[in-house]
């Protein structure tokens, strides 16, 4: 029996080593300067792997060597100083080998070079918001008291340095290749973790704190951003993309991003890469005007004069807030006109984008974290092709997805759950106009 147990222990040790080398969960191709992360990981695997195998082999030896045999009895021995010192020494060396490389790499990870370009990431259940410095090269001040659905970063509308901050439209951040980048990380609600596997860098995002790390992207491409900290029911869908561009392509992308003050991004600061100065004529306007092409990812612009259109807010270029909302209260109201439909663009005479107000509202409220717009399965049913189809509910009843059903699902999400989905959607407080805007947006996703 003892010999059989020893054989099992040896097979477990050898099988674990074989599984490690045959495992498909090997590191992805690296796309940044942090090869030292891989080296620290490999050293950790070697030290723990050797200890794992050695312990199993020792236990197997002990089982056989000290097995029960007729005529042999175990003898009691009180202490063995020589063995204790050996164990203390080996354990100490192992701990140093595990901690020293990791601490060294971590110290370098948070010590960004002086020429690193900053970008800010705000984590919110369950989406990402990105901000870049504008022409002045620095980010505007932010405070939690300014955070709102239309201003997820909490940018101080009175800070002049924040007016040209670039607010990335959508869930795709672009960075130039070969230039050090410093990630400034904040969380709006709960713990998040900004993680791009190919960059070998990640960092927790803690409400009330600003954390950071840096890296130099070394390969162009499109890399997925994951949240590596369990942050709620939509955690698995909290994804976006970092695109690494050549300088010219990066400049072209940057020129089409809106700013907190309302105009398009201009050269300088985040746009110092070659080509960043390409002009964009759409969406021009001073402080308090609507955003440029693509709309705003969620700024609340500074107050405009009485009777003028309100601050950019979530409206972006979707529409004006009206005279009553001129004092910086546009928010989503600037995007939703009478009947809940999108207003006109910030460019005079420009046609409204169908469903834009609802799209911006869905982003602000985090709806698209659970409901995809491309047909893929998420926590909740995909919005693509949803309007007009028939859905089977829990219990077997069938419902036709029309405006009444969608409004009911928004106001009372637990009333009619689609079969195959968990009843996890929380109640969302929306006005009738906002509900209408969401329904209009869902209609466009045919």
NUKOLDO-831452 format. One record per residue (C-alpha): x, y, z. Coordinates in steps of 0.02 Angstrom, whole numbers, plus 32768, in hexadecimal, padded with zeros to 4 digits. Layout:
<marfis>
c1 = X | c2 = Y | c3 = Z
...
</marfis>
This chain:
<marfis>
c1 = 8000 | c2 = 8000 | c3 = 8000
c1 = 808C | c2 = 8079 | c3 = 802D
c1 = 80E5 | c2 = 8057 | c3 = 7F88
c1 = 8045 | c2 = 8075 | c3 = 7F25
c1 = 802A | c2 = 811C | c3 = 7F7F
c1 = 80DE | c2 = 814F | c3 = 7F59
c1 = 80C6 | c2 = 8127 | c3 = 7EA0
c1 = 8029 | c2 = 8192 | c3 = 7E9D
c1 = 8087 | c2 = 8226 | c3 = 7EEA
c1 = 8113 | c2 = 8216 | c3 = 7E6A
c1 = 8096 | c2 = 820F | c3 = 7DDB
c1 = 803F | c2 = 82AC | c3 = 7E1D
c1 = 80E4 | c2 = 830A | c3 = 7E1E
c1 = 8116 | c2 = 82D1 | c3 = 7D70
c1 = 8066 | c2 = 82EF | c3 = 7D2D
c1 = 8064 | c2 = 83A1 | c3 = 7D6F
c1 = 8109 | c2 = 83C7 | c3 = 7D17
c1 = 80CB | c2 = 8379 | c3 = 7C73
c1 = 8028 | c2 = 83DA | c3 = 7C7E
c1 = 8087 | c2 = 847E | c3 = 7C96
c1 = 80EB | c2 = 8468 | c3 = 7BF6
c1 = 8055 | c2 = 8427 | c3 = 7B92
c1 = 7FD9 | c2 = 84A5 | c3 = 7BD7
c1 = 7F87 | c2 = 851D | c3 = 7B5B
c1 = 7F85 | c2 = 85A5 | c3 = 7BE2
c1 = 8031 | c2 = 85E5 | c3 = 7BB7
c1 = 8052 | c2 = 86A1 | c3 = 7BB1
c1 = 8017 | c2 = 86FD | c3 = 7B16
c1 = 8091 | c2 = 8756 | c3 = 7AA2
c1 = 80D2 | c2 = 87EF | c3 = 7AFD
c1 = 80AB | c2 = 889A | c3 = 7AB5
c1 = 8105 | c2 = 890E | c3 = 7B2D
c1 = 81AB | c2 = 8929 | c3 = 7B82
c1 = 8183 | c2 = 88BE | c3 = 7C19
c1 = 81E0 | c2 = 881E | c3 = 7BEC
c1 = 821D | c2 = 8825 | c3 = 7CA0
c1 = 816C | c2 = 87F7 | c3 = 7CD4
c1 = 817E | c2 = 8754 | c3 = 7C74
c1 = 8229 | c2 = 8736 | c3 = 7CC0
c1 = 81E6 | c2 = 874F | c3 = 7D70
c1 = 8154 | c2 = 86DA | c3 = 7D4A
c1 = 81C9 | c2 = 8654 | c3 = 7D06
c1 = 8239 | c2 = 8661 | c3 = 7D9F
c1 = 81A1 | c2 = 8650 | c3 = 7E11
c1 = 8167 | c2 = 85B7 | c3 = 7DB0
c1 = 8214 | c2 = 8567 | c3 = 7DBC
c1 = 8225 | c2 = 8584 | c3 = 7E78
c1 = 8175 | c2 = 8549 | c3 = 7EA2
c1 = 8181 | c2 = 84BA | c3 = 7E24
c1 = 8223 | c2 = 8479 | c3 = 7E70
c1 = 81D9 | c2 = 8486 | c3 = 7F1F
c1 = 813A | c2 = 842B | c3 = 7EE6
c1 = 8199 | c2 = 839B | c3 = 7E98
c1 = 8217 | c2 = 838F | c3 = 7F26
c1 = 8190 | c2 = 8386 | c3 = 7FAB
c1 = 8130 | c2 = 82FF | c3 = 7F4F
c1 = 81CD | c2 = 8298 | c3 = 7F34
c1 = 8200 | c2 = 82AE | c3 = 7FEA
c1 = 8155 | c2 = 8276 | c3 = 8028
c1 = 815C | c2 = 81E0 | c3 = 7FB2
c1 = 8209 | c2 = 81B3 | c3 = 7FF6
c1 = 81CD | c2 = 81C8 | c3 = 80AB
c1 = 8134 | c2 = 815B | c3 = 808C
c1 = 81A2 | c2 = 80CD | c3 = 804C
c1 = 8237 | c2 = 80E6 | c3 = 80BF
c1 = 81D0 | c2 = 80EF | c3 = 815F
c1 = 8145 | c2 = 8078 | c3 = 8131
c1 = 8104 | c2 = 7FFD | c3 = 81B1
c1 = 816C | c2 = 7F5F | c3 = 81B9
c1 = 8168 | c2 = 7ECE | c3 = 8234
c1 = 81E7 | c2 = 7EE0 | c3 = 82BF
c1 = 8202 | c2 = 7F9B | c3 = 82A2
c1 = 81BD | c2 = 8022 | c3 = 8313
c1 = 81C3 | c2 = 80DF | c3 = 8300
c1 = 8234 | c2 = 813C | c3 = 837A
c1 = 820C | c2 = 81E6 | c3 = 83C3
c1 = 828D | c2 = 8270 | c3 = 83A9
c1 = 827B | c2 = 831C | c3 = 83F9
c1 = 82BA | c2 = 83A0 | c3 = 8380
c1 = 8343 | c2 = 83A2 | c3 = 82FE
c1 = 839D | c2 = 844A | c3 = 82F8
c1 = 8401 | c2 = 841E | c3 = 825E
c1 = 8364 | c2 = 83F3 | c3 = 81FC
c1 = 830A | c2 = 848F | c3 = 823C
c1 = 8398 | c2 = 8502 | c3 = 8202
c1 = 8399 | c2 = 84AF | c3 = 8158
c1 = 82DD | c2 = 84C9 | c3 = 8148
c1 = 82E9 | c2 = 8580 | c3 = 8180
c1 = 8376 | c2 = 85A2 | c3 = 8104
c1 = 8323 | c2 = 854F | c3 = 806F
c1 = 827C | c2 = 85A3 | c3 = 8096
c1 = 82CF | c2 = 864D | c3 = 80A5
c1 = 8328 | c2 = 863A | c3 = 7FFE
c1 = 8285 | c2 = 8605 | c3 = 7FAD
c1 = 8226 | c2 = 869C | c3 = 7FF1
c1 = 82B0 | c2 = 8712 | c3 = 7FB8
c1 = 82AF | c2 = 86C2 | c3 = 7F0D
c1 = 81F3 | c2 = 86DA | c3 = 7F00
c1 = 81E6 | c2 = 878B | c3 = 7F45
c1 = 8282 | c2 = 87E4 | c3 = 7F09
c1 = 8262 | c2 = 87DA | c3 = 7E4C
c1 = 81AB | c2 = 880A | c3 = 7E60
c1 = 81D0 | c2 = 889F | c3 = 7ED0
c1 = 8259 | c2 = 88DA | c3 = 7E5B
c1 = 81E8 | c2 = 88D3 | c3 = 7DC3
c1 = 8159 | c2 = 8926 | c3 = 7E22
c1 = 81C9 | c2 = 89B5 | c3 = 7E57
c1 = 81F5 | c2 = 89D4 | c3 = 7DA1
c1 = 813F | c2 = 89BE | c3 = 7D6A
c1 = 8101 | c2 = 8A52 | c3 = 7DD0
c1 = 8198 | c2 = 8AC2 | c3 = 7DAD
c1 = 816A | c2 = 8B0B | c3 = 7D05
c1 = 81F0 | c2 = 8B65 | c3 = 7C9D
c1 = 81E1 | c2 = 8C23 | c3 = 7C8F
c1 = 81B0 | c2 = 8C1D | c3 = 7BD7
c1 = 811F | c2 = 8BA2 | c3 = 7BF1
c1 = 8078 | c2 = 8BE1 | c3 = 7BAE
c1 = 7FEB | c2 = 8BD4 | c3 = 7C2A
c1 = 7F3E | c2 = 8B8F | c3 = 7C07
c1 = 7EB4 | c2 = 8B76 | c3 = 7C85
c1 = 7E42 | c2 = 8AE1 | c3 = 7C9A
c1 = 7DA2 | c2 = 8AEA | c3 = 7CFF
c1 = 7D53 | c2 = 8A44 | c3 = 7D2C
c1 = 7C97 | c2 = 8A41 | c3 = 7D40
c1 = 7C1E | c2 = 89AE | c3 = 7D4D
c1 = 7C31 | c2 = 896C | c3 = 7CC8
c1 = 7C8F | c2 = 89D5 | c3 = 7C4A
c1 = 7D2D | c2 = 8A39 | c3 = 7C31
c1 = 7D43 | c2 = 8AF4 | c3 = 7C15
c1 = 7DE5 | c2 = 8B3C | c3 = 7BCE
c1 = 7E2C | c2 = 8BEC | c3 = 7BDB
c1 = 7EC7 | c2 = 8C39 | c3 = 7B8B
c1 = 7F19 | c2 = 8CE2 | c3 = 7BA9
c1 = 7EFA | c2 = 8D66 | c3 = 7B26
c1 = 7F68 | c2 = 8DEB | c3 = 7ADA
c1 = 7FA7 | c2 = 8E26 | c3 = 7B85
c1 = 7FF0 | c2 = 8D79 | c3 = 7BA7
c1 = 7F9E | c2 = 8D62 | c3 = 7C51
c1 = 7EFB | c2 = 8D1B | c3 = 7C90
c1 = 7E7D | c2 = 8D8D | c3 = 7CE3
c1 = 7E52 | c2 = 8D7D | c3 = 7D9A
c1 = 7DCA | c2 = 8D02 | c3 = 7DCB
c1 = 7D66 | c2 = 8CE6 | c3 = 7E69
c1 = 7CE1 | c2 = 8C69 | c3 = 7E9C
c1 = 7C63 | c2 = 8CF3 | c3 = 7EBB
c1 = 7C5E | c2 = 8D17 | c3 = 7E00
c1 = 7C40 | c2 = 8C61 | c3 = 7DCD
c1 = 7B9B | c2 = 8C47 | c3 = 7D73
c1 = 7B58 | c2 = 8BDC | c3 = 7CE7
c1 = 7B8C | c2 = 8C66 | c3 = 7C6F
c1 = 7C36 | c2 = 8C80 | c3 = 7CC2
c1 = 7C7C | c2 = 8BD6 | c3 = 7CF6
c1 = 7D2A | c2 = 8C1D | c3 = 7D19
c1 = 7CE8 | c2 = 8CA6 | c3 = 7D8B
c1 = 7D4B | c2 = 8D2B | c3 = 7D2D
c1 = 7D43 | c2 = 8DD5 | c3 = 7D7F
c1 = 7CE7 | c2 = 8E44 | c3 = 7D01
c1 = 7D40 | c2 = 8EDD | c3 = 7D48
c1 = 7DF0 | c2 = 8E9A | c3 = 7D2D
c1 = 7E37 | c2 = 8EE4 | c3 = 7C8B
c1 = 7EAE | c2 = 8E51 | c3 = 7C78
c1 = 7E1A | c2 = 8DDB | c3 = 7C65
c1 = 7DC4 | c2 = 8E33 | c3 = 7BD5
c1 = 7E34 | c2 = 8DE4 | c3 = 7B50
c1 = 7E39 | c2 = 8D38 | c3 = 7BA0
c1 = 7E15 | c2 = 8CB4 | c3 = 7B1D
c1 = 7D83 | c2 = 8C43 | c3 = 7B4D
c1 = 7D8E | c2 = 8BA6 | c3 = 7AE5
c1 = 7CED | c2 = 8B80 | c3 = 7A8A
c1 = 7CC2 | c2 = 8AC9 | c3 = 7AA3
c1 = 7D20 | c2 = 8A34 | c3 = 7AE9
c1 = 7DBD | c2 = 8A3C | c3 = 7A7E
c1 = 7E58 | c2 = 8A97 | c3 = 7ABA
c1 = 7EE5 | c2 = 8ABC | c3 = 7A3F
c1 = 7F9C | c2 = 8AD3 | c3 = 7A6F
c1 = 8036 | c2 = 8AF2 | c3 = 7A02
c1 = 80B5 | c2 = 8A65 | c3 = 79F2
c1 = 8161 | c2 = 8A75 | c3 = 7A3F
c1 = 8135 | c2 = 8B04 | c3 = 7AB6
c1 = 812D | c2 = 8AE6 | c3 = 7B73
c1 = 807C | c2 = 8AF4 | c3 = 7BB7
c1 = 804B | c2 = 8B12 | c3 = 7C6C
c1 = 7FA0 | c2 = 8ACF | c3 = 7C9E
c1 = 7F49 | c2 = 8B33 | c3 = 7D25
c1 = 7EBF | c2 = 8AC6 | c3 = 7D6F
c1 = 7E22 | c2 = 8AF2 | c3 = 7DD0
c1 = 7D83 | c2 = 8A97 | c3 = 7E00
c1 = 7CD8 | c2 = 8AE8 | c3 = 7E0B
c1 = 7C7B | c2 = 8A65 | c3 = 7E6F
c1 = 7CD0 | c2 = 89C2 | c3 = 7EA1
c1 = 7D78 | c2 = 896C | c3 = 7E8C
c1 = 7DAE | c2 = 8951 | c3 = 7DD8
c1 = 7E52 | c2 = 891B | c3 = 7D88
c1 = 7E94 | c2 = 895A | c3 = 7CE1
c1 = 7EE7 | c2 = 88C7 | c3 = 7C8B
c1 = 7F2B | c2 = 88AD | c3 = 7BDB
c1 = 7F79 | c2 = 87FE | c3 = 7BD6
c1 = 7FF0 | c2 = 8825 | c3 = 7B46
c1 = 8038 | c2 = 88BB | c3 = 7BA2
c1 = 8062 | c2 = 8853 | c3 = 7C3D
c1 = 8024 | c2 = 88E3 | c3 = 7CA8
c1 = 7F8D | c2 = 88F5 | c3 = 7D18
c1 = 7F5B | c2 = 895A | c3 = 7DAE
c1 = 7ECB | c2 = 8962 | c3 = 7E29
c1 = 7E58 | c2 = 89F9 | c3 = 7E21
c1 = 7E19 | c2 = 8A2B | c3 = 7ECD
c1 = 7D8C | c2 = 8AA9 | c3 = 7EEC
c1 = 7DD5 | c2 = 8B45 | c3 = 7F3D
c1 = 7E86 | c2 = 8B20 | c3 = 7F03
c1 = 7EEE | c2 = 8B40 | c3 = 7E67
c1 = 7F60 | c2 = 8AAF | c3 = 7E35
c1 = 7FD5 | c2 = 8AA8 | c3 = 7DA2
c1 = 8052 | c2 = 8A44 | c3 = 7D3E
c1 = 80AE | c2 = 8A5D | c3 = 7C99
c1 = 80E0 | c2 = 89FC | c3 = 7C00
c1 = 8125 | c2 = 8A16 | c3 = 7B51
c1 = 80BC | c2 = 89C3 | c3 = 7AC9
c1 = 8133 | c2 = 8970 | c3 = 7A4F
c1 = 80BE | c2 = 891F | c3 = 79D1
c1 = 802E | c2 = 896A | c3 = 7970
c1 = 7F89 | c2 = 890E | c3 = 7980
c1 = 7EE3 | c2 = 8907 | c3 = 79D8
c1 = 7EE8 | c2 = 88C0 | c3 = 7A88
c1 = 7E57 | c2 = 8895 | c3 = 7AF9
c1 = 7E43 | c2 = 88EA | c3 = 7BA2
c1 = 7DFE | c2 = 887E | c3 = 7C2F
c1 = 7DC7 | c2 = 88A3 | c3 = 7CDF
c1 = 7E2D | c2 = 8830 | c3 = 7D4E
c1 = 7DCE | c2 = 8856 | c3 = 7DF0
c1 = 7D22 | c2 = 880C | c3 = 7E0D
c1 = 7CB5 | c2 = 88A7 | c3 = 7E0B
c1 = 7C01 | c2 = 886A | c3 = 7DFC
c1 = 7B8A | c2 = 880C | c3 = 7D8D
c1 = 7BCA | c2 = 885E | c3 = 7CEC
c1 = 7C81 | c2 = 8840 | c3 = 7D15
c1 = 7CA0 | c2 = 87C6 | c3 = 7C86
c1 = 7C5C | c2 = 8843 | c3 = 7C08
c1 = 7CC7 | c2 = 88D4 | c3 = 7C45
c1 = 7D37 | c2 = 88D5 | c3 = 7BAC
c1 = 7D7C | c2 = 8953 | c3 = 7B32
c1 = 7E13 | c2 = 8967 | c3 = 7AC0
c1 = 7EBB | c2 = 89BC | c3 = 7ABA
c1 = 7EF6 | c2 = 89DC | c3 = 7A09
c1 = 7FAF | c2 = 89FD | c3 = 79ED
c1 = 7FC9 | c2 = 8A68 | c3 = 7953
c1 = 8055 | c2 = 8AAF | c3 = 78ED
c1 = 8066 | c2 = 8B6A | c3 = 7914
c1 = 800A | c2 = 8BA4 | c3 = 7879
c1 = 7F75 | c2 = 8B32 | c3 = 7896
c1 = 7F71 | c2 = 8B64 | c3 = 794C
c1 = 7F6C | c2 = 8C1C | c3 = 791F
c1 = 7EDD | c2 = 8C00 | c3 = 78A6
c1 = 7E79 | c2 = 8BA5 | c3 = 792B
c1 = 7E9E | c2 = 8C29 | c3 = 79AE
c1 = 7E62 | c2 = 8CB7 | c3 = 793F
c1 = 7DB4 | c2 = 8C6C | c3 = 793C
c1 = 7DA0 | c2 = 8C5D | c3 = 79F9
c1 = 7D38 | c2 = 8CDC | c3 = 7A5A
c1 = 7D77 | c2 = 8D42 | c3 = 7AEC
c1 = 7D28 | c2 = 8D70 | c3 = 7B91
c1 = 7D14 | c2 = 8E25 | c3 = 7B5B
c1 = 7CB7 | c2 = 8DF3 | c3 = 7ABE
c1 = 7D33 | c2 = 8E02 | c3 = 7A2D
c1 = 7D96 | c2 = 8D7A | c3 = 79D5
c1 = 7E41 | c2 = 8D44 | c3 = 7A13
c1 = 7ED4 | c2 = 8DAE | c3 = 79DA
c1 = 7F91 | c2 = 8D90 | c3 = 79D3
c1 = 7FF9 | c2 = 8D92 | c3 = 7A70
c1 = 7FEE | c2 = 8D2E | c3 = 7B10
c1 = 7FA6 | c2 = 8C87 | c3 = 7ADE
c1 = 7FB6 | c2 = 8CB4 | c3 = 7A27
c1 = 806F | c2 = 8CD4 | c3 = 7A1B
c1 = 8089 | c2 = 8C3F | c3 = 79A9
c1 = 80A5 | c2 = 8C64 | c3 = 78F2
c1 = 8003 | c2 = 8C82 | c3 = 7899
c1 = 7FA6 | c2 = 8CB2 | c3 = 7936
c1 = 7F8A | c2 = 8D5F | c3 = 78F3
c1 = 7F16 | c2 = 8D2D | c3 = 7868
c1 = 7E87 | c2 = 8DA7 | c3 = 786A
c1 = 7DD3 | c2 = 8D7C | c3 = 7884
c1 = 7D52 | c2 = 8DFC | c3 = 7854
c1 = 7CB7 | c2 = 8DA6 | c3 = 7898
c1 = 7C73 | c2 = 8DCA | c3 = 7945
c1 = 7CCF | c2 = 8E70 | c3 = 795D
c1 = 7C9A | c2 = 8EDE | c3 = 79ED
c1 = 7CD5 | c2 = 8F31 | c3 = 7A8C
c1 = 7CB8 | c2 = 8EFE | c3 = 7B3D
c1 = 7C09 | c2 = 8EBE | c3 = 7B55
c1 = 7BF0 | c2 = 8E8C | c3 = 7A9F
c1 = 7BC5 | c2 = 8DDF | c3 = 7A61
c1 = 7C4D | c2 = 8D5D | c3 = 7A48
c1 = 7CA4 | c2 = 8D38 | c3 = 79A5
c1 = 7C92 | c2 = 8CA0 | c3 = 7935
c1 = 7C61 | c2 = 8C01 | c3 = 798C
c1 = 7C11 | c2 = 8C59 | c3 = 7A1E
c1 = 7C4F | c2 = 8C5F | c3 = 7ACF
c1 = 7C78 | c2 = 8BCC | c3 = 7B3C
c1 = 7C25 | c2 = 8C25 | c3 = 7BCB
c1 = 7C63 | c2 = 8CD6 | c3 = 7BF4
c1 = 7BFF | c2 = 8D5D | c3 = 7C46
c1 = 7C3C | c2 = 8DFE | c3 = 7BF8
c1 = 7C49 | c2 = 8EA2 | c3 = 7C55
c1 = 7BAF | c2 = 8F0F | c3 = 7C64
c1 = 7B81 | c2 = 8F71 | c3 = 7BC8
c1 = 7B34 | c2 = 901D | c3 = 7BC6
c1 = 7A7D | c2 = 902E | c3 = 7BEB
c1 = 7A13 | c2 = 8FF6 | c3 = 7B5B
c1 = 7A9E | c2 = 8F95 | c3 = 7B04
c1 = 7AAF | c2 = 8EDA | c3 = 7AEF
c1 = 7AE7 | c2 = 8E81 | c3 = 7B8D
c1 = 7B90 | c2 = 8E34 | c3 = 7BAE
c1 = 7BC3 | c2 = 8DA4 | c3 = 7B3E
c1 = 7B8C | c2 = 8D22 | c3 = 7BBC
c1 = 7B59 | c2 = 8C78 | c3 = 7B7E
c1 = 7B08 | c2 = 8CCD | c3 = 7AEC
c1 = 7BAC | c2 = 8CDE | c3 = 7A90
c1 = 7B74 | c2 = 8D20 | c3 = 79E8
c1 = 7AC7 | c2 = 8CD5 | c3 = 79FC
c1 = 7A6A | c2 = 8D71 | c3 = 7A26
c1 = 7A50 | c2 = 8E0C | c3 = 7A8F
c1 = 7A0A | c2 = 8E10 | c3 = 7B3E
c1 = 799C | c2 = 8EA6 | c3 = 7B23
c1 = 799E | c2 = 8F4B | c3 = 7B7E
c1 = 7969 | c2 = 8F02 | c3 = 7C24
c1 = 79FD | c2 = 8E8C | c3 = 7C25
c1 = 7A7E | c2 = 8F0C | c3 = 7BF3
c1 = 7AD3 | c2 = 8F16 | c3 = 7C9C
c1 = 7B37 | c2 = 8E76 | c3 = 7C84
c1 = 7AA3 | c2 = 8E02 | c3 = 7CA2
c1 = 7A98 | c2 = 8DB6 | c3 = 7BF5
c1 = 7AD1 | c2 = 8D06 | c3 = 7C22
c1 = 7A63 | c2 = 8C88 | c3 = 7BCB
c1 = 79DA | c2 = 8D0B | c3 = 7BB9
c1 = 7A41 | c2 = 8D5B | c3 = 7B2F
c1 = 7A38 | c2 = 8CBB | c3 = 7ACD
c1 = 797F | c2 = 8C97 | c3 = 7AE7
c1 = 7900 | c2 = 8D09 | c3 = 7A9A
c1 = 7844 | c2 = 8D04 | c3 = 7AA1
c1 = 7802 | c2 = 8C55 | c3 = 7A96
c1 = 78AA | c2 = 8C0C | c3 = 7AC6
c1 = 78FE | c2 = 8C19 | c3 = 7A1C
c1 = 79A8 | c2 = 8C60 | c3 = 79F5
c1 = 79B6 | c2 = 8D17 | c3 = 79CD
c1 = 7A24 | c2 = 8D68 | c3 = 794B
c1 = 7ADF | c2 = 8D5C | c3 = 7947
c1 = 7B51 | c2 = 8DE3 | c3 = 7988
c1 = 7B7A | c2 = 8E0D | c3 = 78D3
c1 = 7AF0 | c2 = 8E80 | c3 = 7893
c1 = 7A82 | c2 = 8E29 | c3 = 7816
c1 = 7AD2 | c2 = 8D80 | c3 = 7837
c1 = 7A5B | c2 = 8CE9 | c3 = 7837
c1 = 7A3C | c2 = 8C8E | c3 = 78D9
c1 = 7A86 | c2 = 8BE1 | c3 = 78EE
c1 = 79F6 | c2 = 8B67 | c3 = 7908
c1 = 79F5 | c2 = 8B24 | c3 = 79B9
c1 = 7A8E | c2 = 8B86 | c3 = 79F0
c1 = 7A3D | c2 = 8BC7 | c3 = 7A8F
c1 = 7A12 | c2 = 8B16 | c3 = 7AC3
c1 = 7AC0 | c2 = 8AD7 | c3 = 7A96
c1 = 7B11 | c2 = 8B5A | c3 = 7B05
c1 = 7A96 | c2 = 8B36 | c3 = 7B91
c1 = 7AB8 | c2 = 8A7B | c3 = 7B85
c1 = 7B73 | c2 = 8A9D | c3 = 7B94
c1 = 7B5A | c2 = 8B14 | c3 = 7C28
c1 = 7AEC | c2 = 8A98 | c3 = 7C86
c1 = 7B57 | c2 = 8A01 | c3 = 7C5F
c1 = 7ACC | c2 = 89A7 | c3 = 7C00
c1 = 7B42 | c2 = 8967 | c3 = 7B79
c1 = 7BA9 | c2 = 890C | c3 = 7BFC
c1 = 7B1F | c2 = 8888 | c3 = 7C06
c1 = 7AC3 | c2 = 88A1 | c3 = 7B61
c1 = 7B31 | c2 = 8892 | c3 = 7AC7
c1 = 7B0B | c2 = 88F1 | c3 = 7A27
c1 = 7B5F | c2 = 8876 | c3 = 79B1
c1 = 7AF6 | c2 = 87DB | c3 = 79D0
c1 = 7B6F | c2 = 8786 | c3 = 7A47
c1 = 7B2B | c2 = 873A | c3 = 7AE6
c1 = 7B44 | c2 = 879A | c3 = 7B87
c1 = 7AF9 | c2 = 87A2 | c3 = 7C35
c1 = 7A57 | c2 = 87DB | c3 = 7BE4
c1 = 7A0D | c2 = 87C6 | c3 = 7B35
c1 = 7A67 | c2 = 881D | c3 = 7AA7
c1 = 7A13 | c2 = 88BB | c3 = 7A68
c1 = 7A40 | c2 = 8895 | c3 = 79B4
c1 = 79A4 | c2 = 885A | c3 = 795B
c1 = 7942 | c2 = 8859 | c3 = 79FD
c1 = 78BA | c2 = 88D4 | c3 = 79CC
c1 = 782C | c2 = 887F | c3 = 796E
c1 = 785C | c2 = 87CC | c3 = 7997
c1 = 7805 | c2 = 8750 | c3 = 7A0A
c1 = 7858 | c2 = 8717 | c3 = 7AAA
c1 = 782D | c2 = 8683 | c3 = 7B1A
c1 = 7823 | c2 = 86B7 | c3 = 7BD0
c1 = 7846 | c2 = 8652 | c3 = 7C6C
c1 = 77AB | c2 = 85E7 | c3 = 7C85
c1 = 7790 | c2 = 85C8 | c3 = 7BCB
c1 = 772C | c2 = 8662 | c3 = 7B99
c1 = 7758 | c2 = 86BC | c3 = 7AF8
c1 = 7761 | c2 = 8778 | c3 = 7AE8
c1 = 7772 | c2 = 87EA | c3 = 7A51
c1 = 77FD | c2 = 8869 | c3 = 7A6B
c1 = 77AC | c2 = 8910 | c3 = 7A4A
c1 = 77B9 | c2 = 89BC | c3 = 7A99
c1 = 7745 | c2 = 898D | c3 = 7B29
c1 = 77AC | c2 = 88F3 | c3 = 7B55
c1 = 7851 | c2 = 8952 | c3 = 7B4D
c1 = 780F | c2 = 89DD | c3 = 7BBC
c1 = 77CF | c2 = 895D | c3 = 7C39
c1 = 7878 | c2 = 8904 | c3 = 7C38
c1 = 78CF | c2 = 89A9 | c3 = 7C5E
c1 = 7858 | c2 = 89E0 | c3 = 7CE8
c1 = 783B | c2 = 8933 | c3 = 7D36
c1 = 78C7 | c2 = 88BF | c3 = 7CFA
c1 = 788E | c2 = 882C | c3 = 7D65
c1 = 77DC | c2 = 8829 | c3 = 7D1E
c1 = 7801 | c2 = 87C3 | c3 = 7C82
c1 = 78A8 | c2 = 8766 | c3 = 7C7D
c1 = 78DE | c2 = 8719 | c3 = 7BD8
c1 = 78F9 | c2 = 865E | c3 = 7BE4
c1 = 79AF | c2 = 862F | c3 = 7BFD
c1 = 79E1 | c2 = 86CF | c3 = 7C57
c1 = 79F3 | c2 = 86F3 | c3 = 7D10
c1 = 7985 | c2 = 8778 | c3 = 7D63
c1 = 7A18 | c2 = 87E7 | c3 = 7D91
c1 = 79EE | c2 = 888F | c3 = 7D41
c1 = 79D7 | c2 = 8915 | c3 = 7DC7
c1 = 794C | c2 = 8998 | c3 = 7DB7
c1 = 7984 | c2 = 8A32 | c3 = 7D55
c1 = 7936 | c2 = 8ADA | c3 = 7D79
c1 = 7918 | c2 = 8B2C | c3 = 7CD0
c1 = 78A1 | c2 = 8BB3 | c3 = 7C97
c1 = 7820 | c2 = 8B92 | c3 = 7C10
c1 = 788C | c2 = 8BF0 | c3 = 7B94
c1 = 7925 | c2 = 8B88 | c3 = 7BC0
c1 = 78C2 | c2 = 8AE7 | c3 = 7BB0
c1 = 7888 | c2 = 8B20 | c3 = 7B05
c1 = 793B | c2 = 8B47 | c3 = 7AD3
c1 = 7974 | c2 = 8A98 | c3 = 7B02
c1 = 78E5 | c2 = 8A49 | c3 = 7AA3
c1 = 790D | c2 = 8AB3 | c3 = 7A0A
c1 = 79C2 | c2 = 8A78 | c3 = 7A13
c1 = 7991 | c2 = 89C1 | c3 = 7A22
c1 = 7923 | c2 = 89D7 | c3 = 7989
c1 = 79BA | c2 = 8A0B | c3 = 7922
c1 = 7A15 | c2 = 8969 | c3 = 794B
c1 = 79BC | c2 = 8902 | c3 = 78C8
</marfis>
